[in-house]
Amino acid sequence: MMSISLGLVALKWLQVTYSMITIRLMMGDDWLRLSVIMASVVCFTLMSACIFQSQRSKDYYQVSTH
């Protein structure tokens, strides 16, 4: 359940990134730094979802697999 939630949050971050880059482009501002930062945020969120896939973390957090 946690991995699914974090995956959905990553998708939301992608949507926010697209909106912010679009605004930057319309204003004529630099967008490359923004895209690198936001890509890092998305990657961090997805890596957080991967943590909950290991059996050790499932045992530690007592995640039910039903």
N, C-alpha and C positions, 0 to 999 in steps of 0.2 A: 504494500500500500504506500509506504514511504517513497519507494523508487518511482512509482507512478506519479505521485504528487510532485516530486522533484523534476520529473520529466515534463510535466505540464508547466511548472514554473520556468523551466528552460525555454519552452516554447513562448511563454509570455515575454521573457527577456528578449527573444528574437523579434517579437512584434514591437516591443518598445524601442529596440535598436533601430529597426527599420523606420519607425516614426521619427526618431531623433536625427537619423542621418538625412532623411528627407527634408526636415526643417533646416538642418545645416546647409544642405545643398541649395535650398531656395534662398537662404540668406547670403550665400557665397562664401561661407566660412569653411575652415579646414574640417574635414570629416574623418581623415585617416586615423588620427589619435583616438577619436571617439570609438571608431569601429574596433580598434585593437583592444581598448579597455573593455568594451562590451563583450567582445569575443572571449576575453579572459573570464568575465563573469559567467557567461554561458558554459564555458568549459569547466569552471569550478563547480557549478551547479550539477552538471552531468557527472562529474567525478564523485560528487557527494552521493549521487544516486547509486553509483557503482559500489560504494562502500557497503550498502545494505544488501548486496547480492551474495556476500560471502557467508558461509555457514557459521564462522566464528562470531560475526557481528549479530547474526540472527539468534544465536544462542545467548549472547550477552544481553541483548535487548528483549529476549524472550518473544520473538516474533512468531506468530502462528502461521503455519503454511496451509491452512485449510481453505 
